[in-house]
Structure formats: structure tokens, C-alpha cells
Amino acid sequence: MPACRHALLPHSIRGLSRRVLRRCIGWVIATSLIVSVLAAIEPSLGWLLKDLVDRLKDAEMPGSAFAPQLGLYALILGSLALVKVSEKALKGLTDCRIVIELQRELLESRSGRLDAAEISKLNFDCVEGRKGLEIVYKDFWKLVVGVAAVIVWQATLAADWLPAMLLTVFPPFVLVFVLGPVLQRVSSSVLHRVGDVTRNAADGRMQPFRREQERMLRGFVWLEFAKGCSEAIFEFGMWAIVVTLVIGEGTGQWNLFPKDLSLGKLALFAVNIHLLARPIGEIGRTYNKWRIAIPALVRIPLDADRGDRNVRSE
């Protein structure tokens, strides 16, 4: 098996993930379904805005232009709000259930006996590990359905803008994957510092306790800095491409934008490029989330020490 496969999906995580997700299968399926529904209907906001702008532009009396559609607008917005609230509540319950199952796995694999360092795993690693498993019941479905829905809506309502939209968001997202291994190494280091802090606190050793606290803090700072750099790469790259496309169109070198520009289509493009940028950017963030969660998940099974060393060496 290639080394990259070991790095992204260590053997000790596979069985753990299957057991935990199987115990929470009802919550996982329900959350996956509502996340998919939300991702599918969110792009309808682009159609709503385009329809509203077109009616206002063409009508002599703006008030009468969209009055017949107020019921439809209210239904779409109300449904979207209801689904969002339900998704948030259901996901919160599923998150808690996953953490509980990971904590039980940790305790059962140690026969109910945990030292000070392993208690830190109970309170920290299980929470961090849950973020990795969250990909299965939230991020994956949100990304797949979200990207497909935005592309379908754009192709249906204004297909001539689709090439420019895809060219804007896809190239910069590839660069996000560069920092994944760095995030995994820093995350592993932070988890060890957390264990050292807990161990020194239990032993009453104040000087080592404070020293490890400072090291843990520096690790958190580096982790957040690397995550911020990853997100900045995507944002900067996307807008750099937008500026490049506009300059190219202005000089007549490219012909990606449609000739029959309208305010409605421009509004639709602006909404959809934002909606598409979110799931595309989320792919990179999800990859980074998994990289950060690997060291936590690999420390929960009984062979945690051996597995953690293998993961850190990747």
C-alpha cells in the first residue's frame, strides 16, 4: 500500500471509525440527509435574486413586479431557514454522540484504567477526533451535493457564465493541499503537549507544567497560522483569477464572459460564484481537518503509541 494511503488512513483508524459510526448509524444517516437537502436548495437563492432583479428592471412599478412572487420568495426563504435550524440542531446531537462513543472506545480499550496523560485524550483527543469523523456525515455530502447543485443551477439559468465561474474557483483550491502534512505534524505535537501538561499537573510539578503550557500554546498558534495560510491561499488565488479574467476581457485577449450582459445574470453569477467557492474551498478545509484529526484518532485504539509514531513519521 502506498505511503500516502497510510498517512491519510492509518490502519488503526479504520476499525475505530467503523465501530463508532455503526453505533451512531441513525444519527449519521439523518444528519447526512438534512445536510444534503440544505446543500441542494441553497443555490435557489441565486435564482431568487436573479428573478427579483429582472422583475424590478423590467417593471414600470417595482412594487407590482414582484408582489405575485412574494409567496414563493417567502416559502423558499422560510424553508431554507427551517432546514438550516434543523441541520444545526441535528448535527450538534450527532457530534455529541460521536464524542461519547469515542470516549467509550478509549476507556474500554484500557480496561477502564487511565493515567493522567490518557485522561487528556478523553477530554481532548476524542473531541478532535470527532472532527475527522464529521467528514463522513456532514462534509462529504455537503461538498458533493453543494458543488453539483450550484453547477446545475448555473448551467440552467445562465450557462454562458459557467466557464468563467469554474475557472475562478478550481485552480486555487489545488494549492490548499500543500499544507496538509504540515498541519498533521503540528497537530500531533500539540496533542503530546496536552498530555505532558496533564501529566505534570497530576504530579504537581509546577515548573515543567508551565513550560509545557507555553509549548502547547506555541503549537496552537502554529496550527492556527497554518490553517489560516491554507484558507488565505484559496481566497487570494480566487480573487487573483477574477482580476486576471477582468483584465483579459477588458483588453480583448479573452472571451469568457457573455456578450449580452444583464444585471440579473451578473447578480446570479455573483451569488453562485460565492456559493461554489464555499464548497470548493471547503474541500481543502475538509482535507486539512482530516489531517489535523488523524493524530487524535490514531491515539484512541489500544495500539495508540505504535500507531501514533507511524503517523508522525509520514
GIFENJO-V673189 format. One line per field, one symbol per residue. ss: DSSP state (H for helix, E for strand, - for the rest). phi: phi as a letter, one per 40 degrees, with the letter a starting at -180 (. if undefined). Layout:
BEGIN
ss->???
phi->???
END
This chain:
BEGIN
ss->--HHHHHH--HHHHHHHHHHHHH-HHHHHHHHHHHHHHHHHH-HHHHHHHHHHHHHHH---HHHHHH--HHHHHHHHHHHHHHHHHHHHHHHHHHHHHHHHHHHHHHHH------HHHHHHHHHHHHHHHHHHHHHHHHHHHHHHHHHHHHHHHHHHHHHHHHHHHHHHHHHHHHHHHHHHHHHHHHHHHHHHHHHHHHHHHH--HHHHHHHHHHHHHHHHHHHHHHHHHHHHHHHHHHHHHHHHHHHHHH-----------HHHHHHHHHHHHHHHHHHHHHHHHHHHHHHHHHHHH-----HHHHHHHHHH-
phi->.cccccccaddccccdcccccccbcccccccccccccccccdccccccccccccccccccbdcccbdccdccdcccccccccccccccccccccdccccdccccdccccbfgbbcccccccccbcccccdcccddcbbcdcccccccccccccccccaccccdcccccbcdccccccccdcccccccccccccccccccccccgccccccccccccccccccccccccccccdccccccccdcccccccccgcbaccccccbccccccccccccccccccccccccdcccdccddccccccccccccccccccc
END
